[in-house]
Amino acid sequence: MLLAYEAARDLAVVDVEIETPIATTTGKQIAKPRPLVVPILRAGLGMLDGMVRMAPTAEVGFLGMIRDDETLNIVTYAERLPKDLTGRHVFLLDPMLATGGTLAEACRFLYERNARRVSAICLLAAPEGINYLEEHLADLDMTLYLAAIDERLDENAYIVPGLGDAGDRLYGVTE
């Protein structure tokens, strides 16, 4: 939720007139089109509640992407998003930024649908993933919000020391 708070600072707002019991005043409201919150399935679902609390009028979409462990290529296996994201600020949720491939592919996917801006929120990152995003997304308006940066990736492209598989931990699949 703290990362969502930081990312939500950049939401576009508009002035609105508010009638209080004492007087009329001007307040702020999230501008339209409404922001879109997109967790990358399945691990990103664990971050959804915190983001929606910060932007309660946001819509929610879903993007299912997985890294093939042998080739490290990204495969999109599901998506539930509006076809046209013109003017939308999209908050992309993925707890682990390892190689950067999944997040970069997700950002490109959203920009192909005309997203105005993407704010990616990750709990833990490896330096290699950050570098990958800087190299491959320099032409896009993407902001990265991180809670921590770990040491490196190992030979299997896992974050070291890392937390293990975030989705497995979230759903109690690990031993």
Salt bridges, closest charged atoms under 4 A:
GLU6 OE1 - ARG9 NE 3.15
ASP10 OD2 - ARG117 NH2 3.40
ASP15 OD1 - LYS28 NZ 2.40
ASP49 OD2 - ARG53 NE 3.16
GLU59 OE2 - ARG34 NH2 3.25
GLU59 OE2 - ARG88 NH2 3.28
GLU79 OE2 - LYS83 NZ 3.63
GLU79 OE2 - ARG113 NH2 2.90
ASP139 OD1 - ARG108 NH2 3.08
ASP141 OD1 - ARG117 NE 3.79
ASP165 OD1 - ARG42 NH2 3.83
ASP168 OD1 - ARG42 NH2 2.18
